[in-house]
Amino acid sequence: MKIFTSILVVLALALIVFNITLLDFNHLFDSNNSIALIGIVASICAVLILLIFKVSKKIEERTK
C-alpha cells in the first residue's frame, strides 16, 4: 500500500507540472486557462489527501 500511494503522489505531482506548462501567465484568469487551473487545484487536493492517508496509516501501525 505504501508503494501504491507513493506512485499516486508522484503521478499527481506530474499532473501539476503538466498543467503548469499549459498555463498562459500573461492571461492567467482567462477562460482558456480555467481547465489547467482546475487540474492544478485538483492535483494539489489529491496530493494532500494521499499524504493524510499515509500519515493515518503510520498512526494505525504504531497503535497496534
Residue, then its C-alpha position, 0 to 999 in steps of 0.5 A: m500500500k505504501i508503494f501504491t500511494s507513493i506512485l499516486v503522489v508522484l503521478a499527481l505531482a506530474l499532473i501539476v507540472f503538466n498543467i503548469t506548462l499549459l498555463d498562459f501567465n500573461h492571461l492567467f484568469d482567462s477562460n482558456n486557462s480555467i481547465a489547467l487551473i482546475g487540474i492544478v487545484a485538483s492535483i494539489c487536493a489529491v496530493l494532500i489527501l494521499l499524504i493524510f492517508k499515509v500519515s493515518k496509516k503510520i498512526e494505525e501501525r504504531t497503535k497496534 
